Amino acid sequence: MQRGPVPWYAVLRGALAAGPLLLVAVVAGRPSVGVVAALGAMLAGINDRAGGRRAAVRRLGVPAFAGAGGLLFGSYVGAWGGEGWLLPLLFGGLGLLAGAFSAVGPVASAGGTQLLVAAAIGAGMPLPEPGWQQALFFLAGAGWLVVLRLALPSPGGGAHRFGGERIAVAAVYEAVAALLAAAGTPHAPARRAALTAALDQAQDALSGPRLRRPRRAAERRLHAQYLAALPLGEAATALAWAGEPLPARTGEGVRRLAVAVRDGLICGPLPAPARSDAGLRALDDALLHAADVFDRGTAEPPRTPGRAPVDVLRTAVGPGGREYGVRVALCLGVSAAVAQGLHHVHWYWLPATAVFLVKPDLGPLASRVLCRALGTVLGALLFAGLAALLPEPAGLVAVVAVCGALIPVATRHFAAQTAVVTVLVLSLVMVGGEPQASWGRIGETLLACGIVLLVGHLPWPVRRGGRVQAGLATACESAHAYLRHVLRGVEQGAGVRAGARDRADRWALRREAYRNLAEARAAIDLAAAELPALARHSAGSEKVAAALERLVDTTTACAVHVDDTGRLPKRHEEWIDALLAELGLELETVA
């Protein structure tokens, strides 16, 4: 269960999305149009997270377009494929494709999920509109939430256009200060991981549409402040790696910078740390650079490592993509075949539920199956009581509006999200003209849970733990690329003569290495929480990730020393050699 303050702005957006759209359609005498638009808004609301507006356009928009395509596909395939073996086969093929590309990243994963869920709805939900109109109305519903996301105020930023981005950048400076305070304590590794997460979030916030080439002064300032945090993070990592406690005043300047970013103020004079070793000298230089940048407030866009189409394709056909694609294909195809065999009027619920259950982003398999079953039972029972008391359709429209407002809070726990979505979907079904279907919803969900549990524990034609192995391979490759760049500087005698472009390249490689490590670590933690039958396939991965983290931390310390002296100390060379040998042994163990 995630904790934190209630996201009131997201709650407001949710209240103004699906419910009002459905109300307008009902008043206009086109409830089926409202049902489709509300579905688009609901699925977009599940992806509505904290962060900058510009990044939210991609996070909400890309899955919405995928969902519209799925609805179009499902509506025509359902009419053409009819009953029998063809529809499950087509669903299985679509699941294989969508599941494989879901391994590319979080946005792709959300897009794959919406594609498959919408395909099942389009094939089974009886709607009078042709498929292309359903797709347009679905896209309009999601687009309305995107408009609300861009138009309404941001948390902490009032009406500030870049409030979310500004908060993300300020969080980086706060994480740097926290890492400096934790140097020499057992909390340092966790603080370094928190810095990586803050940098990832800020990088995502600054990479949305129209922020890649900043034009406005506010955008240029945010880019400059983000870039100025990179050398501070590098110096703080090197100091934490050294393992020596630092004076309390060491992080004071960074904390002042965080306040300046968050509140939009000038940073003023910054206290300088003692310049007694390479790490502190690097921190002092980075503070001086940040003070200058904050005064000028201009910079080129941050260099974010792009992904070429060939890299995306390589990820999709790699071990992680293959494993997830096969699992989704089997679950979707089998659930569609079973649903059609039962001749249930809402047969599409079964494959749509299986898509959510098979999604690994939502937690370990057994946990998410249990939460799904519990949430569905609670939601169905609650809706049964509401349907008996509330007038139609006004009461149901009000229920949809309330559920839309609750989704941003309910997404913190899968069972709560399932309960809210169940009430919302059952309300939409009744508004669309179908009878109350709580008990059928419970039965379909429990059946989907059984199918996904069975398929999840079957012997596989592909190697288990593919997502973990793929994540570790990517992290290992980026860590070695970062190390090679630093060592190349030593060989070429760059050192203190390293130019701005060389350091920018180094910081980009460092960001990529830490980001890939964080993603691999998340996959490992998820695999470790599975039941023993599944967790054993990723045994030993934790040690590989730990060795990679020590290697990247040590490489960062080496980079700071090379900048300071132009050479690599002998003990650093020995540490690098020892870590590479340790990493090789750990990789052989899990191979």
C-alpha atoms as one frame of an Amber mdcrd trajectory, in Angstrom:
protein
   0.000   0.000   0.000   1.521   3.311  -1.093   1.217   6.191   1.337   1.234
   9.918   0.895  -1.038  12.942   0.758  -4.289  12.772  -1.179  -3.667  13.944
  -4.789  -6.487  16.489  -4.724  -5.772  17.868  -8.186  -5.990  14.369  -9.682
  -9.186  13.769  -7.702 -10.657  16.946  -9.208  -9.667  15.870 -12.707 -11.217
  12.442 -12.141 -14.474  13.974 -10.940 -14.655  16.204 -14.038 -13.805  13.462
 -16.540 -15.926  10.297 -16.892 -19.043  11.486 -15.005 -19.656  14.742 -16.894
 -18.960  13.048 -20.234 -21.527  10.380 -19.445 -24.046  12.991 -18.269 -23.776
  14.988 -21.499 -24.276  11.859 -23.584 -27.302  10.714 -21.543 -28.914  14.143
 -21.803 -28.285  14.079 -25.564 -29.949  10.678 -25.835 -26.740   8.843 -26.804
 -25.810   6.861 -23.669 -23.694   4.378 -25.619 -21.444   7.236 -26.762 -21.076
   8.330 -23.154 -20.180   4.806 -22.086 -17.304   4.615 -24.582 -16.045   8.119
 -23.750 -16.220   7.379 -20.024 -14.225   4.175 -20.563 -11.524   6.187 -22.319
 -11.447   8.708 -19.477 -11.387   5.945 -16.843  -8.441   4.097 -18.396  -6.582
   7.372 -18.840  -7.316   8.215 -15.197  -5.546   5.033 -14.079  -2.385   6.426
 -15.710  -2.840   9.933 -14.293   0.145  10.312 -11.980   1.926  13.202 -10.297
   4.481  15.034 -12.430   4.786  17.669 -15.090   2.006  18.438 -17.532   4.140
  17.903 -20.602   5.273  14.426 -19.555   1.641  13.622 -18.737   0.706  14.170
 -22.387   2.830  11.190 -23.374   1.908   9.119 -20.318  -1.827   9.560 -20.990
  -1.880  10.105 -24.732   0.144   7.162 -26.013  -1.930   4.519 -24.160  -5.115
   6.322 -25.248  -4.183   6.006 -28.922  -3.321   2.344 -28.325  -6.710   1.834
 -26.651  -8.511   3.475 -29.562  -6.691   1.155 -31.939  -7.635  -1.830 -29.808
 -11.280  -0.807 -29.774 -11.236  -0.476 -33.565  -9.545  -3.865 -33.929 -11.916
  -5.580 -31.520 -15.092  -4.158 -32.993 -14.333  -5.413 -36.490 -12.729  -8.689
 -35.441 -15.693  -9.425 -33.160 -18.113  -8.898 -36.004 -15.993 -10.778 -38.534
 -14.506 -13.526 -36.379 -17.736 -14.452 -34.655 -17.557 -17.483 -32.420 -15.234
 -20.456 -32.603 -11.460 -20.827 -32.724 -10.639 -17.764 -34.862 -11.271 -15.042
 -32.285  -9.142 -16.624 -29.505  -6.382 -17.158 -32.054  -6.462 -13.526 -33.149
  -6.517 -12.390 -29.530  -3.548 -14.612 -28.785  -1.566 -13.092 -31.659  -2.425
  -9.576 -30.557  -1.471 -10.457 -26.979   1.905 -11.792 -28.119   2.662  -8.557
 -29.961   1.371  -6.193 -27.265   3.013  -8.160 -24.461   6.396  -8.179 -26.176
   6.400  -4.422 -26.756   5.174  -3.833 -23.180   8.719  -4.730 -22.078  10.013
  -1.516 -23.696   8.992   0.703 -20.759   6.168   1.946 -18.517   4.387   3.944
 -21.222   4.586   1.023 -23.638   3.295  -1.292 -20.907   0.300   0.963 -20.259
  -0.303   1.196 -24.003  -0.198  -2.580 -24.411  -2.675  -3.029 -21.578  -5.142
  -0.512 -22.984  -4.782  -2.020 -26.462  -5.777  -5.483 -25.244  -8.502  -4.386
 -22.818 -10.107  -2.174 -25.455  -9.854  -4.957 -28.044 -11.799  -7.290 -25.747
 -14.416  -4.604 -25.055 -14.748  -3.769 -28.737 -15.255  -7.419 -29.651 -17.833
  -8.185 -26.970 -19.682  -5.072 -25.815 -22.863  -4.557 -27.838 -22.715  -0.953
 -29.056 -24.743   0.561 -31.912 -21.935   2.774 -33.238 -19.536   1.429 -35.883
 -15.985   0.632 -34.808 -14.378   3.793 -36.130 -16.836   5.939 -34.173 -16.218
   3.935 -31.016 -12.489   4.570 -31.404 -13.043   8.306 -31.861 -15.323   8.584
 -28.829 -12.885   6.574 -26.721 -10.058   8.878 -27.799 -12.231  11.921 -27.081
 -12.861  10.698 -23.522  -9.158  10.203 -22.861  -8.392  13.482 -24.610 -10.764
  15.321 -22.284  -8.724  14.146 -19.308  -5.533  15.283 -21.058  -7.116  18.716
 -21.550  -7.990  18.839 -17.847  -4.416  17.796 -17.004  -3.036  20.699 -19.040
  -5.585  23.317 -18.008  -6.074  22.827 -14.269  -3.548  23.995 -11.637  -0.649
  21.784 -10.580   0.095  20.783  -6.988   2.579  23.109  -5.354   2.662  25.307
  -8.397  -0.712  27.026  -8.353  -1.394  28.180 -11.893   2.306  27.899 -12.749
   2.594  26.229 -16.133   5.647  24.203 -15.092   4.749  23.549 -11.444   5.157
  19.776 -11.711   8.491  20.059 -13.514   9.732  22.572 -10.959   8.832  20.262
  -8.059  10.631  17.382  -9.781  13.827  19.407 -10.225  13.686  20.680  -6.626
  13.385  17.071  -5.455  16.742  16.327  -7.107  18.500  18.987  -5.030  16.764
  17.738  -1.887  17.929  14.194  -2.669  21.520  15.416  -3.152  21.409  17.151
   0.236  19.992  14.014   1.855  22.791  11.905   0.344  25.432  14.294   1.673
  23.849  14.120   5.138  23.861  10.299   5.005  27.540   9.980   3.963  29.391
   7.680   6.320  26.170   6.111   7.656  24.292   2.888   6.802  21.606   5.026
   5.151  23.884   6.172   2.307  22.961   3.391  -0.193  19.243   4.094   0.237
  19.835   7.837  -0.189  21.811   7.204  -3.364  18.940   5.113  -4.712  16.547
   7.944  -3.800  18.734  10.369  -5.744  18.539   8.087  -8.770  14.740   7.990
  -8.503  14.552  11.795  -8.221  16.798  12.236 -11.266  14.684   9.741 -13.221
  11.490  11.621 -12.391  12.989  14.996 -13.271  14.390  13.633 -16.515  10.963
  12.288 -17.459   9.287  15.557 -16.498  11.646  17.543 -18.737  11.358  15.223
 -21.716   7.709  15.800 -22.579   6.419  17.500 -25.730   7.747  21.027 -26.375
  10.202  20.801 -23.516  12.910  19.178 -25.604  13.692  22.555 -27.210  12.944
  25.117 -24.510  11.791  28.512 -25.699  10.240  30.269 -22.735  12.394  31.708
 -19.980  10.781  29.419 -17.389  11.598  26.346 -19.464  15.182  27.456 -20.034
  15.620  28.035 -16.323  14.311  24.584 -15.451  16.667  22.968 -17.923  19.576
  24.941 -16.518  18.710  24.013 -12.944  18.381  20.329 -13.828  21.732  20.267
 -15.599  23.399  22.063 -12.705  22.264  19.266 -10.391  24.167  16.584 -12.333
  27.693  17.520 -11.149  26.309  17.992  -7.633  24.906  14.479  -7.711  28.197
  13.127  -9.022  30.194  14.800  -6.240  27.704  13.661  -3.575  27.882  10.068
  -4.833  31.677  10.123  -4.693  31.615  11.502  -1.139  29.093   8.895  -0.020
  31.201   6.175  -1.646  34.220   7.294   0.383  32.279   6.407   3.532  33.424
   9.350   5.652  30.892  11.460   7.605  30.641  15.072   6.456  30.066  18.244
   8.473  26.407  19.249   8.754  27.005  22.455   6.790  28.235  20.512   3.720
  24.750  20.159   2.287  23.455  23.576   3.310  24.167  25.153  -0.068  22.342
  22.359  -1.898  19.329  22.755   0.390  19.201  26.459  -0.420  19.230  25.610
  -4.109  16.302  23.233  -3.569  14.285  26.004  -1.922  15.176  28.393  -4.746
  13.897  25.941  -7.359  10.726  24.987  -5.490   9.692  28.527  -4.569  11.027
  30.294  -7.662  13.419  32.462  -5.651  17.031  33.514  -6.139  19.508  31.272
  -4.382  21.633  34.044  -2.827  25.093  33.396  -1.369  25.915  29.722  -0.858
  28.143  28.417   1.951  31.194  26.692   0.504  32.396  23.324   1.856  36.019
  22.771   2.849  38.180  21.869  -0.152  40.161  19.187   1.660  39.862  16.310
  -0.814  38.811  15.572  -4.408  35.152  14.957  -3.541  34.730  18.167  -1.547
  36.549  20.164  -4.213  34.194  18.713  -6.816  31.217  19.652  -4.630  32.503
  23.196  -4.193  33.067  23.584  -7.946  29.589  22.208  -8.629  28.054  24.700
  -6.175  29.882  27.591  -7.828  28.693  26.378 -11.218  25.107  26.046  -9.926
  25.152  29.571  -8.480  26.281  30.924 -11.843  23.665  28.890 -13.701  20.874
  30.035 -11.370  21.866  33.639 -12.064  21.985  33.186 -15.844  19.050  30.761
 -15.997  19.740  29.413 -19.490  20.898  26.076 -20.821  20.546  23.661 -23.678
  18.010  20.865 -23.177  19.228  17.978 -21.011  20.871  15.210 -22.988  18.599
  12.216 -22.548  19.621   8.908 -24.115  17.158   8.250 -26.915  16.001   4.844
 -28.062  16.375   4.044 -31.708  13.707   1.853 -33.329  16.196  -1.010 -33.521
  16.753  -0.772 -29.745  13.005  -0.863 -29.125  12.666  -3.894 -31.374  15.616
  -5.595 -29.683  13.969  -5.129 -26.293  10.644  -6.471 -27.547  12.167  -9.643
 -28.999  14.603 -10.062 -26.107  14.127 -12.471 -23.175  11.856 -10.133 -21.213
   9.643  -9.335 -24.189   9.382 -12.953 -25.278   8.498 -14.229 -21.819   5.820
 -11.619 -21.173   4.474 -11.832 -24.721   3.981 -15.593 -24.509   2.313 -15.299
 -21.104  -0.099 -12.594 -22.294  -0.879 -14.491 -25.490  -1.757 -17.684 -23.602
  -3.829 -15.910 -20.946  -5.723 -13.788 -23.451  -6.308 -16.599 -25.941  -7.355
 -19.165 -23.336  -9.638 -16.733 -21.499 -11.309 -15.701 -24.769 -11.863 -19.354
 -25.724 -13.293 -20.241 -22.293 -15.507 -17.150 -22.281 -16.958 -17.965 -25.684
 -17.519 -21.559 -24.622 -19.601 -20.364 -21.678 -21.778 -18.206 -23.975 -21.929
 -15.482 -21.320 -23.448 -12.180 -22.454 -20.506 -10.299 -20.927 -17.879 -12.781
 -22.140 -15.421  -9.952 -22.876 -14.974  -9.376 -19.121 -12.946 -12.573 -18.863
 -10.139 -11.681 -21.323 -10.148  -8.036 -20.217  -9.676  -9.109 -16.589  -6.928
 -11.540 -17.566  -4.988  -8.689 -19.205  -4.854  -6.751 -15.938  -4.045  -9.856
 -13.906  -1.107 -10.895 -16.060   0.450  -7.421 -15.874   3.605  -7.714 -13.677
   3.743  -3.958 -12.957   0.939  -4.449 -10.431   2.866  -6.733  -8.072   3.638
 -10.445  -7.636   1.277 -12.857  -9.378  -0.323 -14.451  -6.309  -0.739 -11.073
  -4.612  -2.400  -9.362  -7.553  -4.718 -12.337  -8.165  -5.839 -12.250  -4.530
  -6.276  -8.466  -4.601  -8.223  -8.666  -7.845 -10.598 -11.269  -6.470 -11.122
  -9.406  -3.205 -11.578  -6.040  -4.922 -14.077  -7.424  -7.403 -16.196  -9.070
  -4.729 -16.271  -5.905  -2.642 -17.006  -3.698  -5.655 -19.756  -5.969  -6.974
 -21.480  -6.201  -3.589 -21.281  -2.436  -3.155 -22.722  -1.839  -6.602 -25.542
  -4.291  -6.003 -26.608  -2.224  -3.012 -26.254   1.075  -4.868 -28.193  -0.176
  -7.890 -31.093  -1.161  -5.674 -31.262   2.273  -4.051 -30.293   4.834  -6.687
 -32.544   6.064  -9.495 -31.601   5.406 -13.098 -29.780   6.890 -14.873 -29.060
   9.956 -12.713 -27.866   7.944  -9.721 -25.582   5.817 -11.865 -24.068   8.890
 -13.518 -23.317  10.253 -10.054 -21.672   6.940  -9.110 -19.454   7.153 -12.208
 -18.396  10.698 -11.268 -17.575   9.662  -7.692 -15.621   6.608  -8.870 -13.672
   8.760 -11.330 -12.669  11.001  -8.434 -11.634   8.002  -6.320  -9.425   6.328
  -8.944  -6.310   8.503  -8.292  -6.452   7.523  -4.606  -7.417   3.905  -5.230
  -4.452   3.283  -7.560  -2.258   3.082  -4.456  -3.542  -0.458  -3.832  -4.596
  -2.945  -6.489  -7.550  -4.269  -4.466  -8.907  -0.756  -3.878  -8.414   0.144
  -7.537 -10.230  -3.016  -8.583 -13.184  -2.265  -6.283 -13.576   1.288  -7.607
 -13.205   0.250 -11.252 -15.711  -2.594 -10.742 -18.356  -0.189  -9.458 -17.645
   2.223 -12.319 -17.772  -0.445 -15.035 -20.983  -2.012 -13.696 -22.549   1.459
 -13.640 -21.578   2.024 -17.261 -23.042  -1.344 -18.241 -26.411  -0.420 -16.731
 -26.398   3.061 -18.254 -25.738   1.380 -21.597 -29.051  -0.457 -21.250 -27.986
  -3.838 -19.860 -29.303  -5.399 -16.621 -27.477  -5.361 -13.312 -24.558  -7.807
 -13.580 -22.730  -7.910 -10.239 -22.812 -11.685  -9.815 -21.640 -12.342 -13.346
 -18.745  -9.954 -12.782 -17.649 -11.928  -9.713 -17.812 -15.229 -11.567 -15.862
 -13.983 -14.588 -13.166 -12.465 -12.386 -12.676 -15.600 -10.293 -12.415 -17.663
 -13.465  -9.838 -15.244 -14.900  -7.862 -15.490 -11.657  -7.751 -19.269 -11.995
  -6.630 -19.107 -15.637  -3.835 -16.607 -14.957  -2.591 -18.559 -11.922  -2.529
 -21.769 -13.954  -0.792 -20.218 -16.967   1.639 -18.355 -14.730   2.920 -21.607
 -13.212   2.973 -23.807 -16.316   6.307 -24.951 -17.811   7.399 -22.404 -20.385
   8.870 -22.686 -23.878  11.033 -19.660 -23.015  13.459 -19.149 -20.141  11.895
 -17.949 -16.905  13.118 -14.734 -15.328  13.519 -13.136 -18.745  12.603  -9.660
 -17.558  15.190  -9.843 -14.784  17.880 -11.191 -17.101  17.127  -8.569 -19.743
  17.235  -5.794 -17.127  20.563  -7.016 -15.764  22.034  -7.314 -19.259  21.038
  -3.725 -20.074  22.362  -2.454 -16.737  25.637  -4.334 -17.221  26.095  -2.916
 -20.706  25.461   0.672 -19.613  27.721   0.300 -16.540  30.591  -0.898 -18.727
  29.985   1.930 -21.217  30.229   4.443 -18.363  33.418   2.815 -17.052  35.016
   2.748 -20.505  34.325   6.454 -20.951  35.977   7.348 -17.648  38.997   5.127
 -18.290  39.335   6.485 -21.819  39.712   9.954 -20.344  42.573   8.705 -18.209
  44.307   7.060 -21.182  43.948  10.169 -23.316  45.231  12.390 -20.550  41.969
  14.357 -20.429  41.583  14.669 -16.659  41.409  18.278 -15.585  41.439  19.304
 -19.239  38.166  17.515 -19.958  35.853  19.849 -21.838  32.191  20.610 -21.275
  31.080  18.178 -23.980  33.165  15.350 -22.518  31.656  15.883 -19.076  28.157
  16.128 -20.525  28.713  12.779 -22.241  29.944  11.319 -18.983  26.939  12.575
 -17.032  24.579  11.194 -19.667  26.258   7.772 -19.446  26.139   7.931 -15.653
  22.421   8.761 -15.733  21.744   5.884 -18.091  23.744   3.455 -15.944  21.965
   4.370 -12.718  18.552   4.417 -14.385  19.013   0.972 -15.897  20.258  -0.297
 -12.551  17.142   1.033 -10.828  14.893  -0.682 -13.382  16.790  -3.963 -13.003
  16.571  -3.708  -9.225  12.796  -3.160  -9.421  12.416  -6.272 -11.600  14.544
  -8.292  -9.166  12.543  -7.164  -6.137   9.298  -8.085  -7.896  10.627 -11.520
  -8.884  11.849 -12.168  -5.335   8.335 -11.541  -3.996   6.796 -14.231  -6.216
   5.960 -17.705  -4.953   9.005 -20.031  -4.708   8.129 -21.799  -7.961   8.648
 -18.511  -9.825  11.166 -16.746  -7.569  13.775 -19.493  -7.981  14.268 -18.584
 -11.650  15.821 -15.255 -10.611  17.984 -16.563  -7.778  21.375 -14.844  -7.572
  20.271 -11.754  -9.494  20.401  -9.629  -6.346  24.145 -10.218  -6.008  24.731
  -9.216  -9.628  22.785  -5.980  -9.134  24.712  -5.202  -5.934  28.044  -5.746
  -7.731  26.927  -3.492 -10.585  25.894  -0.758  -8.148  29.289  -0.883  -6.441
  30.978  -0.743  -9.848  29.031   2.329 -10.959  29.564   4.054  -7.596  33.290
   3.365  -7.813  33.385   4.602 -11.408  31.772   7.843 -10.247  34.433   8.245
  -7.542  37.099   7.583 -10.181  35.637  10.256 -12.471  35.797  12.827  -9.668
  39.447  11.975  -8.930  40.377  12.124 -12.610  38.802  15.575 -12.891  40.747
  16.680  -9.830  44.210  15.277 -10.582  44.168  14.104 -14.196  45.050  10.554
 -13.157  43.491   7.524 -11.515  44.821   6.578  -8.043  46.319   3.109  -7.775
  43.804   1.981  -5.145  40.924   2.974  -7.428  42.391   0.824 -10.203  42.588
  -2.100  -7.807  38.995  -1.618  -6.706  37.817  -1.519 -10.317  39.712  -4.715
 -11.127  38.324  -6.467  -8.047  34.759  -5.385  -8.825  35.013  -6.526 -12.441
  36.277  -9.926 -11.257  33.454 -10.166  -8.699  30.875  -9.185 -11.313  32.199
 -11.846 -13.684  31.843 -14.531 -11.025  28.312 -13.454 -10.131  27.267 -13.432
 -13.785  28.597 -16.977 -14.211  26.544 -18.060 -11.199  23.216 -16.848 -12.620
  23.988 -17.801 -16.236
